[in-house]
Amino acid sequence: MPFRDQEAIPIRENIQVSSLVERLKERIKIELEPVAATGSADKKLVTEADLHRPGLALAGYVDLFTYQRIQVIGNTECNFLSNLSQEKRLKAFEKLVSFDIPVIFLTNNNTLEQTLLKKAEEQKIPVYKTRYETTKFMFMLRDFLEDYFALQTMLHGTMVDVYGIGILISGKSGLGKSEVALDLVERGHRLVSDDVVMLTKKGNVLLASATEMNKHFMEIRGLGIVDVMSMFGIRSIRYQKRLEVVLELSLWKDTEKINRTGLDHDTVKILDTKIPLIHLPITPGKNITVIAEVIAMNYLLKHYGYDAAKAFQKKIKKHISAKKSRSDMPRRAVEYFEGDFE
């Protein structure tokens, strides 16, 4: 399969503090008020998604101080500083900002006295203030940074949302991946991306999207470029979807093995994440669209605890264990026909 050989796109190495603040305001709607040394934000770089609360550093223990991370000062740190004498408070904060910290965020509308902010100005360490409480702010900030620094790769295929299940249709060019996706869209499902699919790893989840160039456009061979959103409306597209199943289309003669029972579960590893893989050989008359819908519904059944293949296997084992005579096999599924004259 083409996507098995794909390598991760080089990870972004850093982001300017000024750019980070701007994106937090615009995309996540976090209100940030500049407090000190914001003119240095263009020169300061954030290089990792992890955050740090400098409680121990303010207390004087800096042997393991991860100063290169974003520093978040909340109620605990501010209360600790307020309980120190003026001299000790200034000394503690001065020791903190002596490190090359990229940025300091004050949460819960906390403020620092001017003498402390002056020290941050002198060391050219940007300080911003937000009304969000510490835990919520750190969650939103870390989520944004994990996305920004996430592993990504680019695959050849077509990504669709079928009954809420993200299916990547893959296979060689010319097998009809786009046509299957178009048929699914016409039946009420949603297109994520055609031909080129961007995958981003967040935690243990792969999120799929189109590129800026190909979003909601499709190429149908013999017809040309189709604008799915203009043709079918906003309900026909999604800008992002979690990848849950890979459906590999292939010619019958090229298929090495075919799963007849569904008891064997193949997987494919993308960005070190295992995704269920279904091999589907194409033959004349086979309705791939309906099969894709069945794949999605079967995945939902398994997700909620019902596996048809295992249920059928259990039924066979139970029948064998009953040691019925050959004359009793096979038996009708209906014990008595009540007079169906249709």
Secondary structure as GFF3:
##gff-version 3
##sequence-region A 1 342
A	DSSP	three_ten_helix	2	5	.	.	.	ID=ss1
A	DSSP	beta_strand	15	16	.	.	.	ID=ss2
A	DSSP	alpha_helix	17	27	.	.	.	ID=ss3
A	DSSP	beta_strand	33	36	.	.	.	ID=ss4
A	DSSP	three_ten_helix	38	40	.	.	.	ID=ss5
A	DSSP	beta_strand	45	46	.	.	.	ID=ss6
A	DSSP	beta_strand	51	52	.	.	.	ID=ss7
A	DSSP	alpha_helix	55	59	.	.	.	ID=ss8
A	DSSP	beta_strand	70	73	.	.	.	ID=ss9
A	DSSP	alpha_helix	75	82	.	.	.	ID=ss10
A	DSSP	alpha_helix	86	96	.	.	.	ID=ss11
A	DSSP	beta_strand	104	106	.	.	.	ID=ss12
A	DSSP	alpha_helix	114	122	.	.	.	ID=ss13
A	DSSP	beta_strand	127	129	.	.	.	ID=ss14
A	DSSP	alpha_helix	134	148	.	.	.	ID=ss15
A	DSSP	beta_strand	151	162	.	.	.	ID=ss16
A	DSSP	beta_strand	165	170	.	.	.	ID=ss17
A	DSSP	alpha_helix	177	186	.	.	.	ID=ss18
A	DSSP	beta_strand	190	202	.	.	.	ID=ss19
A	DSSP	beta_strand	205	209	.	.	.	ID=ss20
A	DSSP	beta_strand	217	220	.	.	.	ID=ss21
A	DSSP	beta_strand	224	227	.	.	.	ID=ss22
A	DSSP	alpha_helix	228	232	.	.	.	ID=ss23
A	DSSP	three_ten_helix	234	236	.	.	.	ID=ss24
A	DSSP	beta_strand	241	242	.	.	.	ID=ss25
A	DSSP	beta_strand	245	251	.	.	.	ID=ss26
A	DSSP	three_ten_helix	252	254	.	.	.	ID=ss27
A	DSSP	beta_strand	266	270	.	.	.	ID=ss28
A	DSSP	beta_strand	273	282	.	.	.	ID=ss29
A	DSSP	alpha_helix	288	303	.	.	.	ID=ss30
A	DSSP	alpha_helix	308	321	.	.	.	ID=ss31
A	DSSP	three_ten_helix	326	328	.	.	.	ID=ss32
###
